[in-house]
Amino acid sequence: MPPPAIKSVHDLIFYQYAKIIAESSGFGKKNFGFIMSKCNQLKSGDIHWSTSVREWLLEHENPNTCIYCGAETGLTTEHILPRSRGGEDTPDNVVRVCKSCNSSKGSKRLYEWKGLNSKDQHHRIAEGKYLKYLYSLHEKRETLVIDSVAELCGHCDMSARCNEENSVGKLSVYCVEGCFRKNQN
């Protein structure tokens, strides 16, 4: 769970992205001071997340490798936020993955697929794209600033998963993706 200073979807997306920055900088995703510093800089606008061009270049350094497991055969295009959950068919929402990972993930959202215990083990390009994409969707829905977990739960379809992982009533990455439900447009 994020620290108490993280109170909204907006804050949580920046907090998760700050973890990516920390990992990329060699500090690891558990260096709380560095992560909070970067999170606050993202929130204040002092720093910005990487541009699509930079991500595109990094993503294409290994174009024949599954971004999730590293496999080099049987690659396909995968929607990070599945189309069945309202994910669009845009470069911001797709990555190259092997058929096994694509099948394993299915119609699950990224964090839902691996669970809370593995929320910090996603490839930085996939997770970074996903967070920016979710940010834009929440911005359109005007749900970025919701800071009531109870209100977020009202938009979410992950209550069973939260029950399983003892996160009911707590702000988690499920709050960021849970409102994107199956067959929703």
Order of alpha helices (4+ residues) and beta strands (2+ residues): alpha-alpha-alpha-beta-beta-alpha-alpha-alpha-alpha-alpha-alpha
